[in-house]
Amino acid sequence: MRYDALILGAGMSGLAAGIRLAQAGKRVAVLERHYLWGGLNSFYKRAGRRFETGLHALTNFVPKGTPNVPLTRILRQLRISHDALRLAPQRHSKSALRLSSDETLVLEYSNDPARMRASVERLFPAETAGFERMVAALPGYSDATEADRTTSARARLAEFVREPRLVELLMIAPLFYGSPTERDMSWAEYGILFRSIHLEGMARPEGGIKALLDLLIERFEAEGGELRMRNGVAAILHTHGRVTGVRLDDGTELECERVLSSAGLVETEALCGTPRANEDDPRIGRLSFVEVCCVLDRTPLELGHDTTIVFYSDSERFLYERPETPVEPRAGVITCPSNYLTSAPDPEPFVRVTCPANHGFWTSLDETRYAAEKVRAVDAMLAAAESFSFPIRPHILFRDSFTPRTIERFTGHRGGAVYGSPLKRRDGQTDLAGLELIGTDQGLVGVVGALLSGISIANRSVLAPSGGLS
């Protein structure tokens, strides 16, 4: 069987690329190893309840009709209406930095950038002008220079903001929402993430991640695309330096002109026959997480907590790094989906807590110890999160958690690296003709970033050269 293009992975980037290819009349199939779609942003059921993975917020939120912004461009390319997303905006969110047992700095923000400006002025009035200069100097989505891509975001922030604690507060949300590197990121990446979170905003599709994924699949299949679940790829076939097709796990071979892979850089190389990279290979990301999702007996609002997302640091230095311990509860994200401004709340309120974790520890355990360590880690995470939010544990009806081991098993990402390799391939190119990367290792993260990655690589590498869509 022959295709114009095959796409590895039914995540956001894969489905977006598939839609664009199918719109151009290409014969395209998305190949997914698992029985559920979504990749890093997916869902699953436990005890009759549906849980989400990945999505804490859809960034880059803007009102319907806002021109020249990523969300509007993406929807136009995919031919999806803004109304179809049914986006519920956040109430407000915060970054919290604990300095001592009796002093915590809290930076507040919402989908109105004025709230963040007011919060900076309240916390650090002498830094207001420097903050405004920093915002004005941020690189844009398409005008970042090579210097921006190699310059430290922390170093650039310090040029505008003299207060180290404000630098920490300004780094917390962008790091947690997309940095593949520990403690810092490039100025170009910071510009993208700061704009996405703080200048545009955050929202959640009503119905959660499944509603968004179902919408993408509906569009893909309506354009004639083929979604092949439980069709994992065992090898990418090639000859004379060019892709010729793939071999599935069951031995079936499919021919194609091009392959777009969301598997990741080192993972895609392994499928091409390159020897497996060592664990200390710098291309393998070090950042993974433990997450717990708790179903509650009442809403966070009823418990006095009206914040949608809290990014917190129980340390004056934000500990965004792979910990030596199994999990680092002193740095985390608390997400309350029912605190989005929605007219269609989830059937049961729930809260998610996410903290950095040590991949090597979790993958080294036998089953008995693994289960016990998960309980221990989650209890420590909830205890830490409660000091930044509300009493969670007395109101839990049911909880479930996952670790770096789970992430690696269901995504195939080495190291359980949620944001992929620190070394991105921004042009999507590989050493094989006809093989391109999409998704996190192409360089764009988050839901909107993944969609944009799939669209841009499909447009540039497959459609534009043949006179198709542009």
C-alpha positions as CSV (number, residue, x, y, z in Angstrom):
1,M,0.0,0.0,0.0
2,R,1.4,3.4,-1.0
3,Y,0.9,6.8,0.5
4,D,2.0,10.3,-0.3
5,A,2.9,10.8,3.4
6,L,2.8,8.8,6.6
7,I,2.7,10.6,10.0
8,L,4.1,8.9,13.1
9,G,2.0,9.7,16.1
10,A,-1.6,10.8,16.6
11,G,-0.8,13.8,18.8
12,M,-1.5,17.4,18.2
13,S,1.3,17.9,15.7
14,G,0.6,14.7,13.8
15,L,-3.1,15.4,13.5
16,A,-2.5,19.0,12.4
17,A,0.0,18.0,9.8
18,G,-2.4,15.3,8.6
19,I,-5.2,17.8,8.2
20,R,-3.1,20.1,6.1
21,L,-1.9,17.3,3.9
22,A,-5.3,15.8,3.4
23,Q,-6.7,19.3,2.5
24,A,-4.2,19.3,-0.4
25,G,-5.5,16.0,-1.7
26,K,-2.6,14.0,-0.5
27,R,-3.1,10.4,0.5
28,V,-2.0,10.4,4.1
29,A,-2.3,8.2,7.1
30,V,-1.5,8.9,10.8
31,L,0.0,5.8,12.5
32,E,-0.5,5.5,16.2
33,R,0.9,2.7,18.4
34,H,-1.7,3.0,21.1
35,Y,-5.5,2.7,21.2
36,L,-5.9,6.3,22.4
37,W,-4.9,9.4,20.4
38,G,-3.3,12.5,21.8
39,G,0.3,11.6,22.6
40,L,1.5,13.9,25.4
41,N,-1.9,15.5,25.5
42,S,-4.3,12.6,25.9
43,F,-6.8,11.1,28.3
44,Y,-7.6,7.8,29.9
45,K,-10.2,6.2,32.2
46,R,-9.9,4.9,35.8
47,A,-12.9,3.7,37.8
48,G,-15.3,5.1,35.3
49,R,-13.8,8.6,35.4
50,R,-11.9,10.3,32.5
51,F,-8.5,11.8,33.4
52,E,-6.4,14.1,31.2
53,T,-2.7,14.1,30.6
54,G,-0.6,17.0,29.4
55,L,-3.1,19.8,29.0
56,H,-3.2,22.2,31.9
57,A,-4.1,25.1,29.7
58,L,-4.3,26.1,26.1
59,T,-2.0,29.1,25.8
60,N,-2.2,31.9,23.2
61,F,-5.8,32.5,24.0
62,V,-7.3,35.5,22.2
63,P,-10.9,36.6,21.6
64,K,-12.5,35.5,18.4
65,G,-11.4,37.5,15.4
66,T,-8.1,38.8,16.8
67,P,-5.8,39.2,13.7
68,N,-2.1,38.2,13.2
69,V,-1.8,35.9,16.3
70,P,-0.9,32.2,16.4
71,L,-4.3,30.9,17.5
72,T,-6.2,32.7,14.7
73,R,-3.7,31.6,12.1
74,I,-3.9,28.0,13.2
75,L,-7.7,27.9,13.1
76,R,-7.7,29.4,9.6
77,Q,-5.2,26.8,8.3
78,L,-7.1,23.9,9.9
79,R,-10.5,25.4,8.8
80,I,-11.8,25.2,12.4
81,S,-13.9,28.0,13.8
82,H,-13.0,29.7,17.0
83,D,-16.5,28.9,18.3
84,A,-15.9,25.2,17.7
85,L,-13.2,25.1,20.3
86,R,-15.6,26.4,23.0
87,L,-12.7,27.9,25.0
88,A,-13.3,28.8,28.6
89,P,-10.8,31.6,29.7
90,Q,-9.0,31.4,33.0
91,R,-10.2,33.4,36.0
92,H,-6.6,34.3,37.0
93,S,-3.4,32.5,37.8
94,K,-0.3,33.2,39.8
95,S,3.4,32.4,40.3
96,A,4.4,32.1,43.9
97,L,7.9,32.3,45.4
98,R,8.3,31.4,49.1
99,L,11.1,33.3,50.7
100,S,10.6,32.1,54.3
101,S,7.9,30.5,56.4
102,D,6.1,33.8,56.8
103,E,6.9,35.5,53.4
104,T,5.7,34.5,50.0
105,L,5.8,36.7,46.9
106,V,2.8,36.2,44.6
107,L,2.8,37.5,41.0
108,E,-0.8,37.6,39.6
109,Y,-1.9,37.6,36.0
110,S,-4.9,36.8,33.8
111,N,-5.9,37.2,30.2
112,D,-5.7,40.9,30.7
113,P,-1.9,41.9,30.7
114,A,-2.8,44.9,32.9
115,R,-3.2,42.6,35.9
116,M,0.4,41.4,35.6
117,R,1.6,44.9,35.2
118,A,-0.2,46.0,38.3
119,S,1.1,43.0,40.2
120,V,4.7,43.8,39.3
121,E,4.2,47.4,40.4
122,R,2.7,46.3,43.7
123,L,5.6,43.9,44.5
124,F,8.5,45.8,43.1
125,P,7.5,49.5,42.3
126,A,11.1,50.4,41.4
127,E,11.1,47.7,38.7
128,T,8.0,48.8,36.8
129,A,9.9,50.7,34.1
130,G,12.4,47.9,33.6
131,F,9.6,45.4,33.3
132,E,8.0,47.5,30.6
133,R,11.3,47.7,28.7
134,M,11.7,44.0,29.0
135,V,8.2,43.3,27.5
136,A,8.9,45.7,24.6
137,A,12.2,44.0,23.9
138,L,10.8,40.4,23.8
139,P,11.5,38.7,20.5
140,G,8.4,37.9,18.5
141,Y,7.1,34.7,17.0
142,S,9.0,35.1,13.7
143,D,11.7,37.8,14.2
144,A,14.0,36.1,16.7
145,T,17.7,36.3,15.7
146,E,20.4,33.7,16.1
147,A,21.7,35.7,19.0
148,D,18.2,35.4,20.7
149,R,18.4,31.6,20.2
150,T,21.7,31.4,22.0
151,T,21.3,34.0,24.7
152,S,20.2,33.1,28.2
153,A,16.8,34.3,29.2
154,R,17.9,34.9,32.8
155,A,20.8,37.0,31.6
156,R,18.6,39.1,29.4
157,L,16.0,39.6,32.1
158,A,18.7,40.8,34.4
159,E,19.5,43.5,31.9
160,F,16.1,45.0,32.5
161,V,15.2,43.9,36.0
162,R,17.6,44.4,38.9
163,E,15.6,42.5,41.5
164,P,16.7,38.8,41.5
165,R,13.4,37.7,43.1
166,L,11.4,39.3,40.2
167,V,13.6,37.4,37.7
168,E,12.7,34.2,39.5
169,L,9.0,35.0,39.4
170,L,9.1,35.9,35.7
171,M,10.9,32.6,34.9
172,I,8.5,30.2,36.7
173,A,5.6,29.9,34.3
174,P,7.6,30.0,31.0
175,L,10.0,27.3,32.3
176,F,7.3,25.0,33.6
177,Y,5.2,25.4,30.4
178,G,7.8,24.6,27.9
179,S,11.5,24.6,28.6
180,P,13.4,21.5,27.6
181,T,16.5,22.7,29.5
182,E,17.0,22.9,33.2
183,R,17.0,26.2,35.1
184,D,17.1,28.5,32.0
185,M,16.0,28.8,28.4
186,S,17.0,30.8,25.4
187,W,15.8,34.4,25.0
188,A,13.9,33.4,21.9
189,E,12.1,30.6,23.6
190,Y,11.3,32.9,26.5
191,G,9.8,35.5,24.2
192,I,7.4,32.9,22.7
193,L,6.3,31.5,26.0
194,F,6.0,34.8,27.8
195,R,3.8,36.1,25.0
196,S,1.8,32.9,24.9
197,I,1.1,32.9,28.7
198,H,1.2,36.5,29.8
199,L,0.4,38.7,26.9
200,E,-2.2,36.5,25.2
201,G,-3.5,34.2,27.8
202,M,-4.8,30.8,28.9
203,A,-8.0,28.9,28.4
204,R,-9.4,25.4,28.4
205,P,-11.7,23.7,25.8
206,E,-15.0,22.9,27.4
207,G,-15.0,19.1,27.7
208,G,-11.2,19.1,28.1
209,I,-8.5,17.7,25.9
210,K,-10.7,14.9,24.4
211,A,-13.1,17.5,23.0
212,L,-10.2,19.2,21.2
213,L,-8.7,15.9,20.0
214,D,-12.1,14.7,18.7
215,L,-12.5,17.9,16.7
216,L,-9.1,17.4,15.1
217,I,-9.8,13.8,14.2
218,E,-13.2,14.8,12.8
219,R,-11.5,17.4,10.5
220,F,-8.8,15.0,9.5
221,E,-11.2,12.2,8.5
222,A,-13.5,14.7,6.8
223,E,-10.7,15.7,4.5
224,G,-10.0,12.0,3.6
225,G,-7.2,11.2,6.0
226,E,-6.7,7.8,7.4
227,L,-6.2,7.2,11.2
228,R,-4.7,3.9,11.9
229,M,-4.7,3.1,15.6
230,R,-2.7,0.2,17.1
231,N,-0.3,0.6,14.2
232,G,3.0,1.2,15.8
233,V,6.1,1.7,13.6
234,A,9.0,-0.6,14.2
235,A,11.3,0.8,11.5
236,I,11.5,3.7,9.0
237,L,12.6,2.2,5.7
238,H,15.1,4.0,3.4
239,T,17.5,3.5,0.6
240,H,20.2,5.6,-0.9
241,G,19.6,8.3,1.6
242,R,15.8,8.7,1.0
243,V,12.8,7.4,2.9
244,T,10.8,4.7,1.1
245,G,8.3,3.7,3.8
246,V,7.8,2.1,7.2
247,R,7.5,-1.3,8.7
248,L,4.8,-1.7,11.3
249,D,5.1,-3.7,14.5
250,D,3.2,-6.6,12.9
251,G,5.7,-6.7,10.0
252,T,3.4,-5.0,7.4
253,E,5.3,-2.6,5.2
254,L,3.8,0.7,3.9
255,E,5.4,2.7,1.0
256,C,5.4,6.4,1.0
257,E,7.1,9.5,-0.4
258,R,7.6,11.3,2.9
259,V,7.5,10.5,6.7
260,L,6.7,13.2,9.3
261,S,7.7,11.9,12.7
262,S,6.5,13.2,16.1
263,A,8.4,10.4,17.9
264,G,11.4,12.7,18.8
265,L,14.9,13.2,17.5
266,V,16.8,10.2,19.0
267,E,13.7,8.1,18.9
268,T,13.3,8.7,15.1
269,E,17.0,8.0,14.5
270,A,16.6,4.7,16.3
271,L,13.7,3.8,14.0
272,C,16.0,4.5,11.0
273,G,18.5,2.0,12.3
274,T,20.9,4.3,14.2
275,P,22.4,2.6,17.3
276,R,20.4,3.4,20.5
277,A,21.8,6.6,22.1
278,N,23.4,6.3,25.5
279,E,21.4,7.6,28.5
280,D,23.8,10.5,28.9
281,D,23.5,11.7,25.3
282,P,22.9,15.4,25.5
283,R,20.1,15.2,22.9
284,I,17.9,13.3,25.5
285,G,15.9,15.6,27.6
286,R,16.3,15.5,31.4
287,L,13.0,17.0,32.5
288,S,10.2,14.7,33.5
289,F,7.4,14.8,36.0
290,V,5.1,13.0,38.5
291,E,1.5,14.2,38.3
292,V,-1.5,13.4,40.5
293,C,-5.1,14.1,39.6
294,C,-7.6,14.2,42.5
295,V,-11.3,14.1,42.1
296,L,-12.9,16.3,44.9
297,D,-16.1,16.2,46.8
298,R,-16.6,20.0,46.1
299,T,-15.2,22.6,43.9
300,P,-12.0,24.6,44.7
301,L,-14.2,27.7,44.7
302,E,-16.4,26.2,47.4
303,L,-13.2,25.6,49.4
304,G,-12.1,29.3,49.0
305,H,-9.6,28.9,46.1
306,D,-10.4,30.9,43.0
307,T,-7.1,30.7,41.1
308,T,-7.0,28.6,37.9
309,I,-3.3,27.7,37.9
310,V,-0.6,28.2,40.6
311,F,3.0,27.8,39.6
312,Y,4.9,27.6,42.9
313,S,8.4,27.5,44.3
314,D,9.0,26.6,47.9
315,S,12.5,27.9,47.5
316,E,13.9,31.3,46.7
317,R,15.7,29.7,43.7
318,F,13.1,28.0,41.5
319,L,14.1,24.4,41.3
320,Y,13.3,23.6,37.6
321,E,15.7,20.7,37.2
322,R,15.9,16.9,37.4
323,P,16.0,16.3,41.2
324,E,18.4,13.8,42.9
325,T,15.3,12.6,44.9
326,P,12.4,10.7,43.3
327,V,10.3,13.9,43.1
328,E,10.8,17.6,43.9
329,P,7.7,18.7,45.7
330,R,9.2,22.2,46.3
331,A,8.5,23.1,42.7
332,G,5.2,22.5,41.1
333,V,2.0,23.4,39.2
334,I,-1.5,23.3,40.7
335,T,-4.3,23.3,38.2
336,C,-8.0,23.6,38.9
337,P,-10.0,23.0,35.7
338,S,-13.3,24.0,37.3
339,N,-11.8,27.5,37.9
340,Y,-12.0,28.3,34.2
341,L,-14.9,30.6,33.3
342,T,-17.2,27.9,31.8
343,S,-20.9,27.4,31.5
344,A,-20.3,23.6,31.1
345,P,-18.2,22.4,34.1
346,D,-16.8,18.9,34.3
347,P,-19.2,16.4,36.0
348,E,-16.9,16.3,39.0
349,P,-14.3,18.9,40.2
350,F,-10.7,17.9,40.2
351,V,-7.3,19.3,40.8
352,R,-3.9,18.3,39.3
353,V,-0.5,18.7,40.9
354,T,2.7,18.3,38.8
355,C,6.3,18.2,40.1
356,P,9.7,17.5,38.6
357,A,10.9,13.9,38.9
358,N,13.9,11.7,38.5
359,H,13.4,9.4,35.5
360,G,16.2,7.0,36.4
361,F,14.7,6.3,39.9
362,W,11.2,5.5,38.6
363,T,12.4,3.2,35.8
364,S,14.6,1.2,38.2
365,L,11.9,0.0,40.6
366,D,10.2,-3.4,40.7
367,E,6.4,-3.3,40.7
368,T,5.9,-3.6,44.5
369,R,8.3,-0.8,45.3
370,Y,7.0,1.3,42.4
371,A,3.5,1.3,43.8
372,A,4.7,2.2,47.3
373,E,7.0,5.0,46.1
374,K,4.2,6.5,44.1
375,V,2.0,6.8,47.2
376,R,4.9,8.4,49.1
377,A,5.7,10.9,46.3
378,V,2.1,11.9,45.8
379,D,1.6,12.5,49.5
380,A,4.6,14.8,49.6
381,M,3.4,16.7,46.5
382,L,-0.1,17.2,47.9
383,A,1.3,18.4,51.3
384,A,3.5,21.0,49.5
385,A,0.7,22.1,47.1
386,E,-1.8,22.6,49.9
387,S,0.5,25.3,51.4
388,F,0.0,27.3,48.1
389,S,-3.7,26.6,47.6
390,F,-6.3,24.9,49.8
391,P,-6.8,21.7,51.8
392,I,-6.9,19.1,49.1
393,R,-6.5,15.8,50.8
394,P,-9.6,15.9,53.1
395,H,-11.8,16.3,50.0
396,I,-10.4,13.6,47.7
397,L,-12.9,11.1,46.4
398,F,-10.5,9.4,44.1
399,R,-6.9,10.0,42.8
400,D,-4.6,8.6,40.2
401,S,-1.0,9.4,39.3
402,F,1.6,8.8,36.7
403,T,5.4,9.0,36.7
404,P,8.3,9.4,34.2
405,R,8.0,5.6,33.6
406,T,4.4,6.0,32.5
407,I,5.3,8.9,30.2
408,E,8.1,7.0,28.5
409,R,5.9,3.9,28.1
410,F,3.0,5.8,26.4
411,T,4.9,8.4,24.4
412,G,8.2,6.6,23.7
413,H,10.2,9.7,24.7
414,R,13.5,8.7,26.1
415,G,14.0,9.9,29.7
416,G,10.3,10.5,30.0
417,A,11.2,14.0,28.6
418,V,7.9,15.9,28.3
419,Y,9.5,18.8,26.4
420,G,11.8,16.6,24.3
421,S,15.4,17.2,23.4
422,P,17.2,20.4,24.4
423,L,18.7,20.3,20.9
424,K,15.9,21.2,18.5
425,R,15.7,20.8,14.8
426,R,13.8,24.0,14.0
427,D,13.7,23.3,10.2
428,G,12.4,19.8,10.9
429,Q,15.2,18.4,8.7
430,T,16.9,15.0,9.3
431,D,19.8,13.3,7.5
432,L,17.3,11.4,5.3
433,A,15.6,13.0,2.4
434,G,11.8,12.8,2.9
435,L,12.0,12.5,6.6
436,E,11.0,15.5,8.8
437,L,10.5,16.0,12.5
438,I,7.3,17.6,13.9
439,G,6.3,18.2,17.5
440,T,8.5,18.9,20.5
441,D,11.8,18.1,18.9
442,Q,11.1,20.4,16.0
443,G,11.1,23.1,18.6
444,L,7.5,24.1,19.5
445,V,5.8,22.9,22.6
446,G,2.4,23.1,24.2
447,V,-0.9,22.5,22.5
448,V,-0.8,25.6,20.2
449,G,3.0,25.1,19.6
450,A,2.4,21.4,18.6
451,L,-0.4,22.4,16.2
452,L,1.7,25.1,14.7
453,S,4.7,22.7,14.3
454,G,2.6,20.2,12.4
455,I,1.1,22.8,10.1
456,S,4.4,24.6,9.4
457,I,6.4,21.5,8.6
458,A,3.6,20.1,6.4
459,N,3.3,23.4,4.6
460,R,7.0,24.0,4.1
461,S,8.4,20.6,3.5
462,V,5.5,18.8,1.7
463,L,2.9,21.2,0.3
464,A,4.7,24.4,-0.9
465,P,7.3,22.6,-3.0
466,S,4.6,20.8,-5.0
467,G,2.5,23.9,-5.5
468,G,0.0,23.0,-2.9
469,L,-1.2,25.0,0.1
470,S,1.0,27.8,1.4
